[in-house]
Amino acid sequence: MVWHAIGRQLRHPRGWSGRLIGHVMRLVNDRPNRLAVSALDVQPGQHVLELGCGPGAAIARMAARGALVTGLDQSEAMLRQAARRNRRHMAAGRVALHHGYCRRLPLEDGAVDRVLAVNVAYFWDDPAEVLAEIRRVLAEDGLLVIYVTAADSMRGWKFAGADTHRLYDEAALTSLLTAGGFVSAGVERVTAGPGVTGLVARCRKASARKET
Ligand SMILES: C[S@@+](CC[C@H](N)C(=O)[O-])C[C@H]1O[C@@H](n2cnc3c(N)ncnc32)[C@H](O)[C@@H]1O
């Protein structure tokens, strides 16, 4: 029961326990966020979209590199934490936050150079729809980086049950991306924490010619 409640809060943080989860996520997800941001290779002036931005730690890191960052999350509690963490970047016009869902992105076609999704793909009930939206908003030569903790690490975690989390190994992540119209440049196994393996997938849109 308690584990299930934690799983639901990770999926959609709400109320005081959601706020607490946000602070915990900022700490325990620090290394995955660093690894994923590094794989995204953000350049100054690029427009980056972060899906499921949570408490906004990766946003702060990317804005500090000179990127223009749009953060999206379905949790108002997380958006408040992200706004506090990024208030100076927001005041400078370098960060914008949106309340919304990954399956419907509030951006024009081809509007972003990079898309980052850390610890959020577990919660996509409709991954094909989400990937179609990412393809729509990503520039032709844009880059998508997804981080998930590997299924073999997560299987032992009681809060990550099938009712709240969809787990991925390398093959499942690669086939998800391929089916979604992306070409994976490889899924790298990384050490996300003590005894915890993560997967960092870096991919680009499959070419229009290949789709026909
Ligand atoms: C486990 S947290 C990860 C937060 C952050 N990326 C990190 O790694 O610390 C997942 C976040 O994704 C958000 N989320 C889950 N499913 C979503 C969806 N379909 N659309 C938008 N946000 C979603 C949740 O509200 C939550 O803030």
The ligand as an SDF file (V2000), in Angstrom:
LIG
                    3D

 27 29  0  0  0  0  0  0  0  0999 V2000
   10.0160   10.3700  -11.4960 C   0  0  0  0  0  0  0  0  0  0  0  0
    9.7050   12.0410  -11.8510 S   0  0  0  0  0  0  0  0  0  0  0  0
   11.2300   12.5310  -12.6800 C   0  0  0  0  0  0  0  0  0  0  0  0
   11.4880   14.0110  -12.6140 C   0  0  0  0  0  0  0  0  0  0  0  0
   12.8210   14.4590  -13.2260 C   0  0  0  0  0  0  0  0  0  0  0  0
   12.8520   14.2800  -14.6520 N   0  0  0  0  0  0  0  0  0  0  0  0
   13.9650   13.7420  -12.5640 C   0  0  0  0  0  0  0  0  0  0  0  0
   14.5470   12.8360  -13.1700 O   0  0  0  0  0  0  0  0  0  0  0  0
   14.2690   14.0780  -11.4270 O   0  0  0  0  0  0  0  0  0  0  0  0
    8.5680   11.9660  -13.2060 C   0  0  0  0  0  0  0  0  0  0  0  0
    7.9540   13.3060  -13.5410 C   0  0  0  0  0  0  0  0  0  0  0  0
    7.2830   13.1800  -14.7830 O   0  0  0  0  0  0  0  0  0  0  0  0
    5.9900   13.7600  -14.6820 C   0  0  0  0  0  0  0  0  0  0  0  0
    5.1200   13.0370  -15.6340 N   0  0  0  0  0  0  0  0  0  0  0  0
    4.8080   11.7200  -15.6260 C   0  0  0  0  0  0  0  0  0  0  0  0
    4.0430   11.4000  -16.6870 N   0  0  0  0  0  0  0  0  0  0  0  0
    3.8500   12.5540  -17.3710 C   0  0  0  0  0  0  0  0  0  0  0  0
    3.1320   12.8800  -18.5710 C   0  0  0  0  0  0  0  0  0  0  0  0
    2.4900   11.9310  -19.2690 N   0  0  0  0  0  0  0  0  0  0  0  0
    3.1290   14.1590  -18.9810 N   0  0  0  0  0  0  0  0  0  0  0  0
    3.7890   15.1160  -18.2750 C   0  0  0  0  0  0  0  0  0  0  0  0
    4.4860   14.8700  -17.1440 N   0  0  0  0  0  0  0  0  0  0  0  0
    4.5290   13.5990  -16.6960 C   0  0  0  0  0  0  0  0  0  0  0  0
    5.5950   13.5920  -13.2320 C   0  0  0  0  0  0  0  0  0  0  0  0
    4.6320   14.5450  -12.8430 O   0  0  0  0  0  0  0  0  0  0  0  0
    6.9350   13.7580  -12.5200 C   0  0  0  0  0  0  0  0  0  0  0  0
    7.2020   15.1040  -12.1730 O   0  0  0  0  0  0  0  0  0  0  0  0
  1  2  1  0
  2  3  1  0
  2 10  1  0
  3  4  1  0
  4  5  1  0
  5  6  1  0
  5  7  1  0
  7  8  2  0
  7  9  1  0
 10 11  1  0
 11 12  1  0
 11 26  1  0
 12 13  1  0
 13 14  1  0
 13 24  1  0
 14 15  1  0
 14 23  1  0
 15 16  2  0
 16 17  1  0
 17 18  1  0
 17 23  2  0
 18 19  1  0
 18 20  2  0
 20 21  1  0
 21 22  2  0
 22 23  1  0
 24 25  1  0
 24 26  1  0
 26 27  1  0
M  CHG  2   2   1   9  -1
M  END
$$$$
